[in-house]
Amino acid sequence: MSYLDTAPARGSVADRLRDALPKLVLSPTVAIVAVFVYGFIAFTLYLSFTDSRILPSFGWVGWQNYENLFRIRAWDTAVSNLVIFGVLYIAVCCALGLLLAILLDQRIRAEGFIRTVYLYPMALSFIVTGVAWKWFLDPGIGLQAVVQGWGWTGFEFNWIKDRNMAIYTIVIAAVWQTSGFVMAMFLAGLRGIDSEMLKAAQIDGASTFALYRRIVIPQLRPAFMSAFVVLAHMAIKSYDLVIALTGGGPGTATELPATFMYSYTFTRNQMGIGAASAVIMLMTIAAIIVPYLWSELREKKA
């Protein structure tokens, strides 16, 4: 048998090995993700139907944990706080991010420096943000104490100690950290709009307000959708910011589903109820992300 007869076979083996190499390299990562992400999600789902308390148990109780969950007043408070926090957080971040993006899109001086300043808070952890804002908002050492020290003794800003206003301090800190990131998303969208279209609209006599309302903002729909999905996901899973800033207090005034889940799972030794609350959070996030992914994939196929 000649060399020419064996060359194709050798080449085919080499081609198969080359095609299989990416799969071999990625297979450990895929296996780890399958076990430690999706495997534990499935395990949490199973625990939500058991009588688990301080340790996992396998006594099946069906939907009892979910029924008990919605009877707990702290869970109702956590959901109500999430609605307030989520709506304000998403709305203010989008409005402020869009405004900053429009201002930076005017090609102002030191744009790179200003953009970096706005984006810098996103580089901080939510723990750092929470601690910093806790000091700033503390009536004894923060803004109120400083302003009163300047002579305005009647000035008061004690929201962090007020049960009715404490949730809004979470909104303030979260918006401060994330609005720069939203600004960057909108700025990228603004830079992708065809300038010739804008010039044509200006030549036709469109005002600046009409230009943004009828042309610019409608073309930022993908950026708005992406911002909404990211911010909604962050709002639902917010934990470290709340713990660092208010600890869920005063009382349960700033309790959110994530802090409720941790408290009932690891502090109150009600793992079944904690798992049920985690599953509710997961389903809420899935209800936001899955339709978004479906619409994106449908547009790409079209």
Disulfide bonds with the S-S distance in Angstrom:
none
